[in-house]
């Protein structure tokens, strides 16, 4: 079963406050000891009891020891002032930091809500093909801005699809790397080479004769005309 969230407020009941003080103090000392041991860092703790519960002769409780606390404090004082104040924080500074973080979260939530609201308005406008009459100038300006941004996203998406389609078409019409004709067989003997050379010479001579005959025929037709 999950623990209920503790309300951060002063405990008015004396007995409950004393019990909480002892339990929380023991837990804090344990956490500091674990931090120093596991991470190898210098740490110390000084805990004063509340004025109402403290005895006049009571001394503050320290960890790891009085000498250990003095050593850590002296090491801290030897640091430059800028390093000493870098992460120093009192209760007021802590509250200021928390308030700033909560304001940033609230700002982000408002921005997200505005985005969703204008998306719903855009969807409603596309369905009804008309704008609500109660929109202010600020609302209309934001609606125009979001509409323009969505149109740009659509244009970018269309451009990407067209480029992809063009690449696929170029790959489809690209020449194949496989040879169209059969495998090439080199000539194995001089006799075969001679026969092939005679065959090529015969084809060349026939082509030359055909070319001359065709040329003469063209000239003859020209003379007749």
C-alpha positions in Angstrom: 0.0 0.0 0.0 1.4 3.4 -1.0 2.2 5.9 1.7 0.1 9.0 2.0 1.8 12.2 1.2 3.0 14.1 4.2 1.8 17.7 4.6 4.9 19.9 5.0 3.7 22.0 7.9 4.7 22.4 11.6 3.4 19.6 13.8 1.5 21.1 16.6 1.1 17.9 18.6 4.1 17.7 21.0 4.4 13.9 21.2 4.0 13.4 17.4 6.5 16.2 16.8 9.1 14.5 19.0 8.6 11.1 17.4 8.9 12.6 13.9 12.1 14.5 14.9 13.9 11.4 16.1 12.8 9.3 13.2 13.7 11.9 10.5 17.0 12.8 12.2 18.0 9.2 12.3 17.1 8.8 8.6 19.0 11.9 7.6 22.2 10.8 9.4 22.0 7.5 7.7 21.6 9.1 4.2 24.6 11.4 4.8 26.7 8.4 5.9 25.7 6.5 2.8 26.4 9.5 0.6 29.9 9.9 2.1 30.7 6.2 1.8 29.3 5.4 -1.6 30.5 8.6 -3.4 33.6 9.3 -1.4 32.7 12.9 -0.6 33.2 15.1 2.5 29.9 15.6 4.3 28.8 16.6 7.7 25.5 17.3 9.5 24.6 19.5 12.5 21.1 19.2 13.9 19.6 21.4 16.6 16.5 20.4 18.5 13.6 22.8 18.5 13.5 25.5 21.1 10.4 24.1 22.7 11.7 20.5 23.0 15.4 21.3 23.7 17.0 21.2 27.2 19.2 24.2 28.1 22.2 21.8 28.5 21.6 19.9 25.3 24.2 20.1 22.5 23.5 19.8 18.8 23.9 16.4 17.3 26.6 16.1 14.7 27.8 13.6 12.1 30.4 12.0 11.8 31.9 13.7 14.8 32.7 17.1 16.2 36.2 17.0 14.8 34.9 15.7 11.4 32.4 18.6 11.2 35.1 21.1 12.0 37.4 19.7 9.3 34.7 19.8 6.6 33.7 23.4 7.6 37.3 24.6 7.6 37.8 23.0 4.1 34.7 24.8 2.9 35.9 28.1 4.2 39.2 27.8 2.3 37.3 27.8 -1.0 37.0 31.0 -3.0 33.9 33.0 -2.1 32.4 32.5 -5.5 32.6 28.7 -5.0 31.2 29.0 -1.5 28.1 30.8 -2.8 27.6 28.8 -6.0 25.1 26.3 -4.5 24.5 27.8 -1.1 20.8 28.0 -0.4 18.7 29.0 2.6 15.0 28.4 3.0 14.0 31.6 1.2 16.2 30.7 -1.8 14.8 27.2 -1.9 11.2 28.5 -2.0 12.2 31.0 -4.7 13.7 28.2 -6.8 10.6 26.0 -6.4 8.3 28.8 -7.3 10.3 29.6 -10.4 10.2 25.9 -11.5 6.4 25.7 -10.9 5.9 28.8 -12.9 7.8 27.3 -15.8 5.7 24.1 -15.6 2.5 26.3 -15.5 3.7 28.2 -18.6 4.4 25.0 -20.5 1.0 23.6 -19.5 -0.7 26.8 -20.7 1.2 26.6 -24.0 0.1 22.9 -24.5 -3.5 23.8 -23.7 -3.5 26.6 -26.2 -2.1 24.3 -28.9 -4.8 21.8 -28.3 -7.5 24.4 -28.2 -6.5 25.9 -31.5 -6.2 22.4 -33.1 -9.8 21.8 -32.0 -10.9 25.2 -33.5 -9.1 24.3 -36.8 -10.9 21.0 -36.9 -14.2 22.6 -36.2 -13.6 25.2 -38.9 -12.8 22.5 -41.4 -16.0 20.6 -40.6 -18.4 23.6 -40.5 -16.5 25.8 -43.0 -17.0 28.8 -40.8 -15.4 30.5 -37.9 -17.0 31.1 -34.5 -18.3 34.7 -34.2 -16.9 35.2 -30.6 -13.2 35.0 -31.6 -11.1 38.0 -30.6 -8.3 39.6 -32.6 -5.8 37.7 -30.5 -7.6 34.4 -31.2 -7.9 35.0 -34.9 -4.2 35.9 -35.1 -3.1 32.8 -33.3 -5.5 30.7 -35.4 -3.9 32.2 -38.6 -0.4 31.4 -37.2 -1.2 27.8 -36.4 -2.9 27.3 -39.8 0.1 28.6 -41.6 2.4 26.3 -39.6 0.2 23.3 -40.5 0.3 24.3 -44.2 4.1 24.4 -44.0 4.2 20.9 -42.5 1.9 19.7 -45.3 4.1 21.3 -48.0 7.3 19.7 -46.4 5.6 16.3 -46.3 4.5 16.6 -50.0 8.0 17.6 -51.0 9.5 14.5 -49.2 7.0 12.2 -50.9 7.7 13.7 -54.3 11.5 13.3 -53.8 11.0 9.7 -52.7 8.8 9.0 -55.8 11.3 10.5 -58.2 14.1 8.4 -56.7 12.1 5.3 -57.1 11.3 6.2 -60.8 15.0 6.8 -61.5 15.9 3.5 -60.1 13.2 1.7 -62.2 14.5 3.3 -65.4 18.2 2.9 -64.6 20.1 0.5 -67.0 20.6 -3.0 -65.7 24.1 -4.0 -64.7 23.6 -7.5 -66.1 24.9 -8.2 -69.6 22.3 -8.5 -72.3 24.2 -10.8 -74.7 25.6 -14.2 -74.0 29.0 -14.8 -72.5 32.0 -13.9 -74.5 34.2 -16.8 -75.8 37.7 -15.8 -76.7 39.3 -17.2 -79.8 41.1 -20.5 -79.1 43.2 -21.0 -82.2 44.8 -19.1 -85.1 42.6 -21.0 -87.6 39.4 -19.9 -85.9 40.8 -16.4 -85.8 41.6 -16.5 -89.5 38.1 -17.7 -90.3 36.5 -15.0 -88.2 38.8 -12.3 -89.8 37.8 -13.5 -93.3 34.1 -13.5 -92.3 34.5 -9.9 -91.0 36.3 -8.8 -94.2 33.5 -10.3 -96.3 30.9 -8.5 -94.3 32.8 -5.2 -94.6 33.2 -5.6 -98.4 29.5 -6.3 -98.8 28.6 -3.3 -96.7 30.9 -1.2 -98.8 29.4 -2.4 -102.0 25.9 -1.9 -100.7 26.8 1.6 -99.6 28.2 2.5 -103.1 25.2 1.0 -104.8 22.9 3.0 -102.7 24.9 6.1 -103.3 24.9 5.5 -107.1 21.2 5.0 -106.9 20.6 8.3 -105.2 22.8 10.1 -107.8 20.9 8.4 -110.6 17.6 9.5 -109.3 18.9 13.0 -109.0 20.0 13.0 -112.7 16.7 11.6 -113.8 14.9 14.3 -111.9 
